[in-house]
Amino acid sequence: MDGIVSDVAVGVKRGSDELLSGSVLNGPNTNMSSIVVTANGNDSKKFKGDDKMDAAPSRVLHIRKLPGEVTETEVIALGLPFGKVTNILMLKGKNQAFLEMGSEEAAITMVNYYTTMTPSLRNQPVYIQYSNHKELKTDGPLNQRAQAVLQAVTSVHTSNSSLAGTTGDISVSSGQSPVLRIIIDNMYYPVTLDVLHQIFSKFGAVLKIITFTKNNQFQALLQYGDPVNAQQAKLALDGQNIYNACCTLRIDFSKLVNLNVKYNNDKSRDYTRPDLPSGDGQPSLDPAIAAAFAKETSLLGLPVTAVPGTLSPMGIPNAAAAAHAHAHAAGRAGMGGMTPGVYTVLLVSNLNEEMVSPQSLFTLFGVYGDVQRVKILYNKKDSALIQMADANQSQLAMSHLNGQKMYGKIIRVTLSKHQTVQLPREGLDDQGLTKDFANSPLHRFKKPGSKNFLNIFPPSATLHLSNIPSSVSEEDLRTLFTNTGGTVKAFKFFQRDHKMALLQMSTAEEAIQALIDLHNYNLGDNHHLRVSFSKSTI
């Protein structure tokens, strides 16, 4: 287990209400035993929590490992981007808090996001899980200060808010907004959504990004999970250059407090909603430009605070990969707050143990990075550890695959604190549960500047096929993919190149299974089919 939390005592109004859930959805795995719930310091009731990963959603969330000096306002700010916060209970002596959201849907969105992007307060990670409690009862005298702060924040928020069009966004005074408006001046090289995510994730959890061109300038709106993070990012990054002497960031607070993202593609992204369609987004970089851009190698290597006008290290020898591959760019350099070699291992749970294998996990997770090792846990075969080549590849795989349906089960993907996946001792038969793929010829991203860096998309029903020999027809491919157990809804060869095609299955789950079964499938004449997810529709 990555972490153990022992006995915890919390003060609440009623001893009969179990305010602590034994199901940890974020952070270290928790062994919740002998938990004490105290009623205003008088009655107490012990109960046995469990350590299952599945818990009934609740609009009440339990927040652990808070810094000692954290304020009620900062805790409330964790929930504001996801909806109305209706109650708060601070337990400063235990470095814990309970936050009640206005709806269960808001709480689910918040937990889903913070499962993949651990939030931090005052540079310290905090952990969020569902509570067994369905509402907070805080009418006692012990919580008067927190209630006063919540009322004040709500009052300011209400008095400054107004509807903005039909998007559901709310306008507030700029100093209170978690949304930044970013303009790129002197844009000599392209700047993508993934590059912005890498840079701004260094200062906190990025929830949403929308990019667009206005007045012939590339601009973006970027929403943090916490307004404090937005303030820190603005102070640190305003006026900095992304690359040497160009791509200067001009940053202001937006009047919007929430962004409405309809599509996940290379123009917009909602990191709390991996299920959004790709829409009609077009490639942000022409391949010809990408080829020229690949020749540029002079990315900066200085920390943010070292020299004015320079950004933190991207550390990649190939600038095209840095600009377009969230998977490869920052893992070695520590972008987004990660140091080399840290968090390269993923924990995948809720797998279909009857169907899953190290090879199937290698193929699926290999869409987002070069998988080094896979280990299905011997005593818990619905869980596996997957070691990626670097930290950002693991982040990318987690953000795209967490919550996806594989072999009939919705899988959960989180970061593990393991540094590596250990191979079994020599002579020990682990029944083929552990595989080393470090030297596999099927890695997609071994070649620096590979065009695969430009085509990393979340799972969708539409698949991109390539390396198709001329002897293979549409009917052949339809039959091949139907045999994976799904239904082929549409097919289209590329007009200028029949070596490539788009094929649409009924669902993303069917597409995932087809990709696992048919990527690298031998079509004859030494043509091995290449399968990846597409952002396009047919």
N, C-alpha and C positions, 0 to 999 in steps of 0.2 A: 504494500500500500504506500502511496506517496506521502501520506501524512496521517497522524493520529491526533484526535482531540479527545481528551479524557473528560471527566465529570465536569458538567457546566451547570451553574446555578443562575437562574434569572428571576428577576422580580416582576410579577404581573399582578393584576387585580384579583383574578380568581384562580384558585388552585386546581379547580376541575378542568380548566382549559389548557390543553397541551399546546404550548406556543412553539415548541421545538419540533421540527420534522426530522426524522432519522434519515431522510433521503437527501444526499448531497448532490446537487446538480452542477456545482461549480467548485473548483479548487480541490484541495487535498481530499482524498477519500476519508470518511469520518467514521470512527467507531463510537457511536453514541450509546453509552451504557451508563446506567445509574444517574440519569438526568433528573435534576430536582427542579420543580416548578413551585415557586413560593407565592402565596397570596398576600401581597402587601407586608411581607415579612412575618406573617403569622402562621398560616397553615402551609403545609408542604405535601407534595405528592410525588412519589417516585414512579417512573414508568420506564419500560424498556423500549428504546428506539430501535429501529432496524437500520441496516446499512445497504438496503436495496437502492439501485440507481433510479427506479421508477417511483414517482410520488404523485398523488392526486394534486393537480394544480389548485392553487389558492391565491386570492388577491392579496393575502398577507405574506410578506417575504421576510425571511430571517437573514440578517447580514452579520457576518462574523469578521474577526481580526481587524476591527477598526482601530486606527491610531488613537492614542490616548487623548490627544488634543483636538480631535475632530469635532466640528460643530454640527448642530441639527440641520442648519442650512445646507451644508455639504452633503449630508445623507439624503435629504429631500431632493437635492439636485440630481442624484443618481436615478430617481424615478421620473422626474419631470419630462424628459424627452419621450417617454412612452405613454404618458397620459396623466390624468389628474391624480395627485397624492391626497388621500383623504384622512390619513392618520399616521402617527409615528410614536414609537415607544423607544426611548434611548436607555440603554443599560451601560453607562460609561464605566462602571466598576468592572464589568465583564467584557468590555470592548466589543459590545454587540448592540444591535438595534433591530427593531421590527418596523417595517414600512408597509402600510396598507394602501393599495392602489384603488382607483375608482371602479375598476372592473377586472374580472379575472383575465380577460383578453389582454389587457395592458400588462398584467403581471406575467402572463405567459410570454409575451413578446420580449419583455425585459429579461426574464430568465433565459430564454433562448439566445438572446444576444450575448449576455454576460457569460453563458456557457462557453462560447467560443472566444470571447475577448474579455479577459479578466480585468475588471475595473480596478482603479487605484485611487486612493485618497491620500494626499500629502506624500506621494511617491511610495506608498505602501499598498500592496495588493489586498483587496478585500473579497470576501466570498459570499455568494448569494444563493439561497435555496428556498423552496417552498416551505411554508409553515403548515402544520396540521390544523392550525387555527384558521377559521373562515372569516373572522373579523377581530379587530382589536377593541378591547374595552379598557379605556384609559381615563375614566372619570375620577380617579383618585388623586390625592394631592402630590404624589411622587412624580407625576409627569406634567405638571403645570407649565414648566418652562418650555418643554418641547411643543406642547400644544399652542402656546403663545407664539412661538417661532413659526409653526405651521400656518397659523391664522394670519400672521403678518405677511408671510411669503405668498399665501393665497390671495390676500387682499391686494398686494402690489401687482401680482400677476393678473388678477381680474380687472383692476382699474386701468392697466396699461394694454389689455388685450383687445383685439378686434378681429373679425373674420377677414381673411384675405381671399377674395374670389370664392371659388367653389372647391378649392383644394383641401380645405380643412386646416390650412396653416394659420397660425396666430401671430399677429404683429405685436412686438413689445419694444420697449426702449432698448437701444443697441447694447448698452452695457450689461444687460441681463441675458442676452441671447447666447445659446450654445452653438449658433450657426455663424460661420465665417464666410465672408465674400472675398474671394481670391482672384486677383488679376495678375496675369503673367506678362510683364514688360520685356522687351528685347528678346522675344522668343525665337532664338536662332535654331534651337533644336525642339522637336516635338515633346510635349509633356502630356503624359497619359493619366488617366484616373488612378491606375495602380501606383504610379510614381507618387502622386499626391497622397495616396493612402499610406505608402511607406514612410513618407516624410512626416506627416501629421500624426500618425499613430505613435510616434515617439512621445507625444504629450498627453495621450489618453485614448480612450475607446472612441473610435470613429464609427458612427452609426450609419451615415448616409453621405453620398457625394453625387452632385449633379454638375456636369461640365457642359459648357455652351460657348458660342462665339457671339459677342455683342460689340458693335462699333469696331469691327475688325480686330478685336482683342479676345484672346482665349481667357475665359473666366470659369470660375467654379464656385458652387455653394457647398460647404462641408459642415456637417452637423456632428458635434461631439455628444457623448453621453452626459457630460458635465460642463456647465458654463465656465467653471474654474479652468478646465483644460483648454477651452477656447481662448481664455485670457492669456494663459501661459504660452500657447502656440503663437498668438499674435505678437506678444512681447519678444519671443525668441526668433521668429521667422520673418517678420515684416522687414522688407528691405534686403533680405538675403538672396543670394544667387544659387539656383539649383546646380548649374554647371558653370565652369570658369567664365566669368565676365559676361554671362548672359542668363536669360530665363529668370528675371528678378521677380520676387514675390511682393505683391502689394496687397496688404490684408486689412480689412475692416470688419466690424461686426455687422451682420445682416439684421434687418428689422424682423426677419422671420425667426420663429422659435422652433418650427418643425418643418421638415421638407417632405413633400409628397412625391415619392418615387414610384413610377408605374412599371419600369422595366429594369432588369439587371443586364447591362451590356457594357460596352466600352465607353458609353457616354454618361451613364448613371448607374448607381448601385445602392441597394438597400441591404446592408450587411445583417440586418435583423430579419430579412425575408428572403431566404435562399430559394423560395418557391416561385418567385416572380418570373414572368415570361421574359424572353429576350427582346421582344418587340422588333422594331425596324432599325436597330442601331447599325451603323456602317463602320467598317474598319477605320480606326483613327489615324492610321499611317499607311501610305502607299508603299507597296513592297520595294519599289525603286528607291524611294526615300530611305527606307529601312536599310537597304544595302549600302547606301552612301553613309548613312548614320553609323553603321557598324564599324566604319574605319576610324571614327573618332574615339579616342581612348583616354582623354584627359579629364576624367571625373575627379572631383575634389576629394581629398583625404584628410581634412581637418575637422576637428570637433566644432560644434556650434559655438561654443563660448571662447574658442581659441582666437579666431581672427574675424573681425567684422566683415560682413559681406560674403561669408562662405557657409555652406551647409555642412551637416554632419556627414561622415563618410558613406559613400555608396560602395566603394571598394571593389568594383567589378572591372576587369580588364576590357570588357566589351560593352560599349555604351548602349548599343541597341538592346542587348539583354537587360541592361539596367533600366532602360526606359520602358520596356514592355513586358518584363517577366517579374512579376511579384514573386514568383516561385524561386528565382535564382538570385535576384539582385541584392537583397539585404542580408541574406543568411550569414555570409562570411564577414559582413561589416558591422553587424549589430544595429541596422536600421530598425525602427519600430521598437526600440528598447531591448532587442535581443542581442546577446553576445555570441561569438562563434561557438558552435557545438552545443548550445543550450536549446532545449526544447525541440530537438530533432525527432523525438520519439512520440508517436501518437498512441493513445489508448482507444480502441474501437470496441464498443459493447453493443449488446442486443443483436448479435449476429445470429443467423440461422445456422446452427451448428451442424445440421444435417447436410447442408449444401455448401457451406463456405470452405475454402481451402487457402493455404498460403499463396498458391498461384493466382486464384481469383482476386485476392486482395492486392497482390502485386500488380495485376493488370489494371484494376480500377484506380488504385491510388497512384499508379504510374502515369495517369493522365495529368497529374498536377506536380510531379517531381520524380526524381530517380530514387525508387525504393531500394534500400540497401538490404534490409532483413525484415522478415515477418515471423512472428511467433504467436501461434494460437495457444492460449493458456491451458495447461494440462488439466487443471482441476476446475476450470471454468471455460468450457469450449465455446461459449457464446461471446467470448472476449478475445482480443488479440492486441499485441504490440507491433507497431509498424515503424521502422526507422527510416526516415527520409535523409536525403543527402545534405540538407541544410535546414536552418530554422525557418526560413520563409517558405520553403516548399511545404513544410509541415503545417504552417499557418494557412497556406493557400488550400491545401487538401482539406484541412479541418473546416474552413469557412465554406467550401463548396459541397462537402460530402456529409457534414453533420445534418441529421434530419432527413436524409434521402432514404428511399425504400429500396432494399436489396434482398432478393429472394424472399419477398413477402413480409419483411420486418424492417421497421424504421431504425436505422443504425444511429448510434450516438458516437461522435468523435470528439475527443478532448485531448489536451496536451498532457503528456506524462512527464514526470520529473526524472525518469530514467535517462541516463546519458546515452546508453547503447542497448541494443537487444543482444543478450548473451546467447551464444551458440551452446548447444548441449555438450557436456563433457565427452571427450573422445571415448568411443566404445559404448556410450549410452544411447539406447534406442528410444527416441521420444515420439515414435509413431509418425514421423514425418510432419510434426506440428511446427517445426522451426526450419526455415529455409534462408540461405544466404544468396541474395541476388546481386551482390556487389559487382560481379563480373558479367552480369547478363548482357547480351548484345541487344536487348530490347528496350534499354533505357531511351527515353524520348529526348532528353536534354543534355546528353553528353557533349555534343558538338557546340562550342561557343558560337553565339550568334545564330543558332538554328532558328528556322522560321517557325518551329513549333512554339517558340516563346510568344509569337504573335497570335496564337490560336488557342488560348487557354480559356475555356468557358465552363460555366456550371452545367451539371447534367440537364439534358433536355430531351424531348422525344425525337428530335432531329439529329441524325448522325452524319458526319462528314467521312466519306470513304475515299481512299486514294490508293495508288499503285494497282489499279485494275487493268489486267491485260485486255487487249483488243478482242480476244476470243470469248470473253465473258459478257453475256447479254444482261439486259435489265431483268428478264425473266429468271435467269440464273441467280442473280443477287436477291431478287424477291423471295425465291424459294429457299435460298440459304438462310436468310434472316427469319423467314416464317418458321423454319425448323428449330429456332431457338425457343419457341413457345409463345411468341408474340404475334401481333398482326401488323403487317406493313400497310400503312395508310397512304403513302405517296412516295414517289421516286422521281429523281431527275438527274440525268447526266449533265455535267458542265458543258456548256455550248461549245467552247473552244478546246476543251481537253476532256476526252472521254476516259481518261485515266482516273478522273475524279467524279464523284456523284454525291448527291444528298439523298438520304433515305429516312423517312419519318415513320416511327413506330407509334402505337396507340398512346403510350405513356412513357414518362421518363424512366420508370422502373423497367419496362420492357427494353428500353434503349440501353440501360445499364447492363442488363443481362446479356443482350446481344453484343455489346462491346466486350464484355468479359469473355464470351464464347468465341468471338470471331476476330478480335484483333490479332494480327499476325497469322491468320488462317491462310494456308497455302492454296492459291487459286490455280496453280499449275504454271509451268514455264518459269519456276523460281520466283513467282510474284506472290509476295506475302501481303495480304490485305492490311491496310492501315485504317484504323477506326478511331475517331475522336468525336467529342460532342460539338455541335454547331450552334451558333447563335441565330442562324437563319431559319426561316420557315419556307415550306414549299407551297 
